[in-house]
Amino acid sequence: MLIVMMALLVTPSRARSLSGGDDPVISRALNAGINAERIELLVIRAQSRGVSPDQLQQILTPVITLAERDLPYHLMMHKVVEGLAKQVSAHEIQLVLEHMQNSMIRSAALVDPWVARQEVQHLIETSRGSRTADEATRHYRNKLLESCAHSLQMHVDDDLLRDFLEEVSSMAIMKNGDVASIAAGLLVLFEMPVTQENPGLGVRLLVGAIHAGFNASEIRKLPAALQSAHIHSHLPMEKIAGIMDQQRYDNIPAIHIIENLFQGNVGGSPAGFSASGLDTYGDDHADRGRGQRPLTPPVP
C-alpha cells in the first residue's frame, strides 16, 4: 500500500531508495493530512542533499506530531525546505524543529482555552467576513497559535502571554476589537522595548493600543515607533507610555500616534500631539480617520 502511495509522489526508484521498503513515517505524514506534494518536495530535496532515510524520519517527526494534534505545521515545513536549500545539517534542522514543536504545543495550552471562551467566539464571529464559522475559527486560531509560539521561541514567559490574553478579554475589546490585532500583539510582545524591564507595561501598552482600535499593521509597528520616540525624546519609556495613553484618550488617530512616535514628537498640544505638517485633531476627527471606535479613558 505504501509503495502505491509513494508512487503517486515520486518515482518507484526514489521511494525504494528513500525507505528501502514500507515507510511508516511517510504513511503517517499522509494520514495526518500533510499535503502529498509538499512531502514529495521534501523527499526529492532531502535525497539531493544526501539526507538518509533515518535523518528524514527525524526531521519529519516534529512536523507530523503537530499535524496529528491539529496544530499549524506549515512554518515548520518551510523551515525544512529552507534548511535543506542552505545545506544545514539534518541534525541542526531537527533541533530547530523540535524547538518550534515545543513552542507550538505550549502555545496551544495558552490559546485554545482562550479561543473556546464564548466572548472570543463572538468576536471571531463578528470578524469572519465571508468565511464560515468553522473556517474563521480555524483561521484566527492558527494566527493566534503561530504568534504566541513565535514569542515563546523568543523566550517570552508563558505567564506574560497568558496575562496579555486575559487583559484583552475585557468587555470593551471583545465588543469592538479585532482578532488580527490581538494576534499581532502576541507576535510583537517580545519586541516591545519595555518588555524585558517592565513586562506589565509592555502588556498595558499593547492592550491599550488594541482597545483604541489600532489595526494589526499599526500594532506590528508599535515597538519600533516606541523605541524611536525614546531615542529622539530622551524621555523614559514610562513617560512616553503615559503620553501615548493620553493621545489615545484625546482621540488622536492611531496612524498619527505612530507617526508622532517615529518622529519623536511626544511633547506639545493636545496631549503630546505635535507633528510638523499634521493637523491638530479634535472633536471633528473623533472617528479617528478610519471609522474606528471612539476611545474610552486610558487603560489604568
C-alpha positions in Angstrom: 0.0 0.0 0.0 2.8 2.4 0.9 4.6 1.7 -2.3 1.4 2.7 -4.2 1.1 5.9 -2.2 4.8 6.8 -2.8 4.4 6.1 -6.5 2.0 8.9 -6.6 4.6 11.2 -5.0 7.9 10.2 -6.6 9.2 7.6 -8.9 9.3 4.0 -7.6 13.1 4.1 -7.5 13.0 7.2 -5.3 10.5 5.6 -3.0 12.6 2.5 -2.6 15.9 4.4 -2.1 14.3 6.6 0.5 12.7 3.9 2.6 14.1 0.6 1.5 10.5 -0.7 1.5 7.5 0.3 3.5 8.0 3.7 5.2 5.6 4.2 8.2 6.8 7.8 8.7 5.7 8.9 5.2 2.5 7.0 5.6 1.9 8.7 9.0 2.5 12.1 7.4 -0.1 11.4 4.7 -2.6 10.1 7.2 -2.1 13.3 9.3 -3.2 15.3 6.4 0.1 16.8 5.3 -0.1 17.7 1.6 1.4 15.0 -0.6 3.1 17.5 -2.9 4.9 19.0 0.0 6.1 15.6 1.1 7.3 14.9 -2.4 9.2 18.2 -2.4 10.9 17.2 0.9 11.7 13.7 -0.3 13.3 15.0 -3.5 15.3 17.8 -1.8 16.4 15.5 1.0 17.7 13.0 -1.4 19.5 15.6 -3.4 21.2 16.8 -0.2 22.3 13.3 0.8 19.9 13.1 3.7 19.5 9.5 4.8 16.0 7.9 5.4 16.7 7.8 9.2 17.6 11.5 9.1 14.5 12.4 7.1 12.4 10.5 9.6 13.9 12.5 12.5 13.2 15.8 10.5 9.6 14.9 9.7 8.6 13.6 13.1 8.1 17.0 14.8 6.1 18.2 11.8 3.9 15.1 11.8 3.3 15.4 15.6 1.9 18.9 15.1 -0.3 17.8 12.2 -1.7 15.0 14.2 -2.6 17.4 17.0 -4.3 19.7 14.5 -1.7 22.4 15.2 -0.1 24.7 12.5 2.8 23.0 10.9 3.3 25.0 7.7 6.1 27.2 9.1 8.0 24.1 10.1 7.7 22.7 6.6 9.0 26.0 5.2 11.9 25.8 7.7 12.8 22.3 6.5 12.9 23.4 2.9 14.9 26.5 3.8 17.4 24.4 5.8 17.9 21.9 3.0 18.3 24.7 0.5 21.0 26.3 2.7 22.6 22.8 3.3 22.1 23.0 7.0 22.8 19.6 8.6 19.9 17.3 9.3 20.8 17.4 13.0 20.6 21.2 13.2 17.3 21.2 11.3 15.9 18.6 13.7 16.9 20.7 16.7 15.2 23.8 15.3 12.0 21.9 14.5 11.9 20.3 18.0 12.2 23.8 19.5 9.4 25.0 17.2 7.3 22.0 18.1 7.7 22.5 21.8 6.7 26.2 21.4 3.6 25.4 19.4 2.4 22.8 22.0 2.9 25.4 24.8 1.1 27.9 22.6 -1.9 25.6 22.3 -2.1 25.3 26.1 -2.5 29.1 26.2 -4.5 29.9 23.1 -7.0 27.0 22.8 -8.8 27.6 26.2 -8.9 31.3 25.4 -10.4 30.7 21.9 -13.0 28.4 23.4 -14.5 31.2 25.5 -17.9 32.4 24.5 -16.9 36.0 24.2 -13.9 35.2 22.0 -16.1 33.0 19.8 -18.5 36.0 19.4 -15.5 38.2 18.4 -14.4 35.7 15.8 -18.0 35.5 14.5 -18.1 39.3 14.0 -14.7 39.2 12.3 -15.3 36.2 10.0 -16.3 38.1 6.8 -17.1 35.6 4.0 -15.6 32.7 5.9 -17.9 30.1 7.5 -17.8 30.0 11.3 -15.6 26.9 11.3 -13.2 28.4 8.7 -13.0 31.7 10.7 -12.3 29.8 14.0 -9.5 27.8 12.4 -8.0 30.8 10.6 -7.8 33.0 13.7 -6.9 30.2 16.0 -3.9 29.4 13.7 -2.9 33.1 13.6 -3.0 33.3 17.4 -1.1 30.0 17.8 1.7 31.0 15.4 2.0 34.4 17.0 2.1 33.0 20.5 4.6 30.3 19.5 6.9 32.9 18.0 7.0 34.9 21.2 7.6 31.7 23.2 10.5 30.9 20.9 11.9 34.4 21.7 11.8 33.4 25.4 8.7 35.4 26.4 7.3 33.9 29.6 4.1 31.8 29.3 2.6 33.7 32.2 3.1 37.1 30.5 1.4 35.8 27.3 -1.4 34.5 29.5 -1.7 37.9 31.2 -2.0 39.6 27.8 -4.8 37.3 26.7 -6.6 37.9 30.0 -6.3 41.7 29.6 -7.7 41.7 26.0 -10.6 39.7 27.3 -12.2 42.9 28.6 -15.8 43.6 27.6 -14.8 46.7 25.6 -12.2 44.9 23.4 -14.4 41.8 23.0 -17.3 44.0 21.9 -15.4 46.2 19.4 -12.0 44.5 19.0 -10.2 42.8 16.2 -8.8 39.3 16.4 -6.0 40.1 13.9 -4.8 42.9 16.2 -4.8 40.6 19.2 -2.7 38.1 17.2 -0.3 40.9 16.2 0.0 41.9 19.9 1.0 38.3 20.8 3.6 38.4 18.0 5.3 41.6 19.0 5.2 41.4 22.8 8.8 40.3 22.9 9.8 43.2 20.7 8.3 45.9 23.0 11.2 47.9 24.3 9.8 47.8 27.8 9.1 44.1 28.0 12.4 43.0 29.5 12.5 45.6 32.3 8.8 46.1 32.8 6.7 43.3 31.3 3.5 44.6 32.7 4.0 48.0 31.0 4.5 46.2 27.7 1.2 44.4 28.1 -0.5 47.6 29.1 0.7 49.5 26.0 -0.4 46.7 23.6 -3.7 46.2 25.3 -4.3 50.0 25.3 -3.5 50.2 21.6 -5.8 47.4 20.7 -8.5 49.0 22.9 -8.0 52.2 20.9 -8.6 50.5 17.6 -5.0 50.1 16.3 -5.1 47.6 13.4 -2.7 44.7 13.1 -0.3 46.7 10.9 -0.1 49.5 13.4 0.4 47.1 16.3 3.3 45.5 14.4 4.9 49.0 14.0 4.4 50.0 17.7 7.6 48.5 19.2 9.9 50.3 16.6 7.8 53.5 17.0 8.2 53.5 20.8 11.9 52.8 20.5 12.3 55.7 18.1 10.4 58.0 20.4 12.6 57.1 23.3 15.8 57.7 21.3 14.6 61.1 19.9 13.0 62.5 23.0 15.3 61.0 25.7 12.2 60.5 27.8 11.8 57.3 29.9 9.6 54.8 28.4 7.1 55.1 31.3 6.6 58.8 30.4 6.1 58.0 26.7 3.6 55.4 27.6 1.6 57.9 29.7 1.7 60.4 26.8 0.6 57.8 24.4 -2.3 56.9 26.7 -3.4 60.5 26.8 -3.2 60.9 23.0 -5.5 57.9 22.6 -7.9 59.4 25.1 -7.9 62.6 23.1 -9.0 60.7 20.0 -5.7 61.2 18.1 -5.9 58.8 15.1 -3.8 55.7 15.5 -1.9 56.4 12.3 -0.8 59.8 13.6 0.2 58.4 17.0 2.5 56.0 15.2 3.9 58.8 13.1 4.4 61.0 16.1 6.3 58.3 17.9 8.6 57.6 15.0 9.4 61.3 14.8 9.9 61.7 18.5 7.2 64.3 18.8 5.9 63.3 22.2 5.5 66.8 23.6 3.2 69.6 22.6 -0.6 70.0 22.4 -3.0 68.5 22.6 -1.7 65.9 25.0 1.6 65.4 23.3 0.3 65.6 19.8 2.6 67.9 17.9 3.9 66.8 14.5 5.1 69.1 11.7 2.8 69.2 8.8 -0.1 67.4 10.6 -3.4 68.9 11.6 -4.4 69.0 15.2 -7.2 66.6 15.7 -10.1 67.4 18.0 -13.8 66.7 18.1 -14.3 67.0 14.4 -11.9 63.9 14.0 -13.3 61.8 16.8 -13.9 59.0 14.3 -10.1 58.6 14.2 -9.9 58.9 10.5 -11.0 55.3 9.6 -14.4 54.9 11.3 -12.7 53.3 14.3 -14.3 53.1 17.7 -14.4 56.1 20.0 -11.9 55.9 22.7 -12.5 55.3 26.4 -10.3 56.6 29.1 -6.7 55.3 29.2 -6.1 51.8 30.4 -5.1 52.1 34.1 
